[in-house]
Amino acid sequence: MKLEIISPEAVLLQSEVKSVAVPGVNGEFQILDNHAPIVSILQEGLIKIDGNITLNEDVKKKFTKNTEGRWTLFIKSGTLEMNNNKVIILAD
C-alpha cells in the first residue's frame, strides 16, 4: 500500500509500505494492505512504519529506526485517511 505523511512544513514521506501503526485517540491500531476505508483522529505518539522506505535527507532527522527495524516518527496530533489502498496522514 502507499503511505503519505504530510506535515505543515513539508511532505515527509511518500512510499510503498507493508504496514503502518498509528496512535489513535482510542489506542494504537495498525493498517495493513487492502484495509477497509477509514478516517481517524490521531493523538500524540509514534507512527511505526514497516517497509523498505527511502527518506529524503532533509527529513531523515525526524525519523528513527527502532529495535524491531521499523521506522518511527513522533507526532503531536494528526488525521489519517485510508482509501483505495492509500494511507494519507496529516501530522503535526
C-alpha positions as a printed NumPy array, in Angstrom:
array([[  0.   ,   0.   ,   0.   ],
       [  1.072,   3.583,  -0.434],
       [  1.771,   5.82 ,   2.565],
       [  1.991,   9.61 ,   2.534],
       [  2.862,  11.586,   5.646],
       [  2.391,  15.331,   5.323],
       [  3.273,  17.979,   7.906],
       [  2.604,  21.723,   7.729],
       [  6.239,  22.231,   6.677],
       [  6.733,  19.502,   4.077],
       [  5.829,  16.134,   2.625],
       [  7.744,  13.833,   4.971],
       [  7.223,  10.52 ,   3.217],
       [  5.759,   9.054,   0.05 ],
       [  6.493,   5.345,  -0.17 ],
       [  5.151,   1.822,  -0.542],
       [  4.972,   0.118,   2.876],
       [  3.909,  -3.223,   4.362],
       [  2.062,  -1.743,   7.337],
       [  1.705,   1.357,   9.49 ],
       [  0.754,   1.55 ,  13.174],
       [ -0.61 ,   4.838,  14.48 ],
       [ -1.632,   6.347,  17.846],
       [ -5.394,   6.658,  17.52 ],
       [ -7.392,   8.534,  20.147],
       [ -8.848,   5.188,  21.333],
       [ -5.496,   3.372,  21.238],
       [ -2.858,   2.302,  18.763],
       [ -4.029,   0.482,  15.649],
       [ -2.351,  -0.976,  12.599],
       [ -3.276,  -0.693,   8.941],
       [ -2.292,  -3.425,   6.511],
       [ -2.548,  -3.831,   2.747],
       [ -6.152,  -3.604,   1.447],
       [ -7.569,  -2.333,   4.743],
       [-11.161,  -1.121,   4.687],
       [-11.642,   2.638,   4.228],
       [-11.244,   4.556,   7.478],
       [-10.826,   8.101,   8.777],
       [ -9.352,   8.609,  12.249],
       [ -8.023,  11.32 ,  14.541],
       [ -4.527,  10.702,  15.879],
       [ -3.086,  11.704,  19.229],
       [  0.459,  12.279,  20.445],
       [  2.658,   9.246,  19.914],
       [  4.688,   7.284,  17.413],
       [  3.835,   6.352,  13.857],
       [  5.521,   2.978,  13.222],
       [  6.258,   2.114,   9.61 ],
       [  7.13 ,  -1.378,   8.394],
       [  8.66 ,  -1.453,   4.953],
       [ 11.773,  -0.704,   2.962],
       [ 11.449,   3.078,   2.715],
       [ 13.832,   5.708,   1.427],
       [ 13.874,   9.021,   3.266],
       [ 14.987,  12.346,   1.824],
       [ 17.995,  13.809,   3.647],
       [ 16.109,  16.967,   4.602],
       [ 13.501,  14.994,   6.636],
       [ 15.556,  11.975,   7.707],
       [ 16.366,  13.546,  11.094],
       [ 12.652,  13.467,  12.034],
       [ 12.564,   9.654,  11.796],
       [ 14.284,   6.993,  13.891],
       [ 14.699,   3.262,  13.422],
       [ 13.588,   1.182,  16.401],
       [ 14.997,  -2.126,  17.65 ],
       [ 12.435,  -4.07 ,  15.603],
       [ 13.704,  -2.484,  12.38 ],
       [ 10.665,  -0.266,  11.937],
       [ 10.929,   3.422,  11.177],
       [  9.172,   5.681,  13.68 ],
       [  8.009,   9.285,  13.606],
       [  6.815,  11.197,  16.673],
       [  3.685,  13.306,  16.167],
       [  1.734,  15.612,  18.464],
       [ -1.582,  15.045,  16.666],
       [ -2.992,  14.351,  13.241],
       [ -5.598,  12.856,  10.969],
       [ -5.462,   9.637,   8.973],
       [ -7.423,   8.542,   5.921],
       [ -7.191,   5.088,   4.33 ],
       [ -8.904,   4.644,   0.976],
       [ -8.135,   2.643,  -2.181],
       [ -5.018,   1.099,  -0.586],
       [ -3.508,   4.513,   0.134],
       [ -2.913,   5.951,   3.614],
       [ -2.614,   9.719,   3.998],
       [ -1.545,  11.09 ,   7.362],
       [ -1.724,  14.826,   8.063],
       [  0.565,  15.205,  11.076],
       [  1.638,  17.982,  13.441]])
